[in-house]
Amino acid sequence: MKRTTLRAAALVLAFGLFCALAGAGVALAVQTHMVNARSYLESALTELNEAEANKNGHRVNAITYVKDAINEVNLGIQAAQ
C-alpha cells in the first residue's frame, strides 16, 4: 500500500513539474512588449501615411524606417518562439 502511494505521489510530482515547465515555455513564447511595440509602430505608420507629403523626403524616409522596424520586431517575435 505504501509503495502505491509513493508511486502515485511521484507521478503527481512529475506531472506537476511537466505542467510547470510547459507553462514556462508558453510564458517565454508570449512576447507582450514586442507585440505592443509592433502595434505602436503600426500606428505610427498609419499616421505617417496620413501626413502631408511636404517634408522634403523625411516623411518617406520615416515610413521606410518604420516598415523596417516592424519587420525586425516580427523577426524578433519569431526568433523567440
C-alpha positions in Angstrom: 0.0 0.0 0.0 2.8 2.4 0.9 4.6 1.7 -2.4 1.5 2.5 -4.4 1.0 5.8 -2.5 4.7 6.7 -3.1 4.4 5.9 -6.8 1.2 8.0 -7.1 2.9 10.9 -5.3 5.9 10.6 -7.7 3.5 10.6 -10.7 1.7 13.7 -9.4 5.0 15.4 -8.8 6.3 14.5 -12.3 3.1 15.7 -13.8 3.2 19.0 -11.9 6.8 19.6 -13.0 5.9 18.9 -16.6 3.0 21.3 -16.4 5.2 24.0 -14.8 7.8 23.6 -17.5 5.2 23.7 -20.2 3.7 26.8 -18.7 7.2 28.4 -18.6 7.6 27.7 -22.3 4.3 29.3 -23.1 5.3 32.4 -21.0 8.5 32.7 -22.9 6.7 32.4 -26.2 4.4 35.3 -25.4 6.2 38.5 -26.4 4.0 41.1 -24.8 6.4 44.0 -25.2 7.4 43.1 -28.7 3.7 42.8 -29.7 3.0 46.1 -28.1 5.9 47.7 -29.9 4.7 46.4 -33.2 1.3 47.8 -32.5 2.8 51.3 -31.8 4.9 51.1 -34.9 1.8 50.2 -37.0 0.0 53.2 -35.5 3.0 55.4 -36.3 3.0 54.1 -39.9 -0.7 54.9 -40.2 0.0 58.5 -39.0 3.0 58.9 -41.4 0.9 57.7 -44.3 -1.8 60.2 -43.5 0.6 63.1 -43.0 1.2 65.6 -45.8 4.0 64.8 -48.2 5.7 68.3 -47.9 8.6 67.1 -45.7 11.5 67.1 -48.2 11.6 63.3 -48.3 11.9 62.9 -44.5 8.3 61.5 -44.2 9.1 58.9 -46.9 12.3 58.0 -45.1 10.4 57.7 -41.8 7.9 55.4 -43.5 10.7 53.2 -44.7 12.4 53.1 -41.3 9.1 52.2 -39.5 8.4 49.4 -42.0 11.9 48.1 -41.4 11.3 48.3 -37.7 8.1 46.4 -37.9 9.9 43.7 -39.9 12.6 43.5 -37.3 10.1 43.2 -34.5 8.3 40.4 -36.4 11.6 38.6 -36.8 12.4 39.0 -33.1 9.0 37.6 -32.2 9.6 34.6 -34.5 13.1 34.0 -33.1 11.8 33.8 -29.6 9.2 31.1 -30.4 
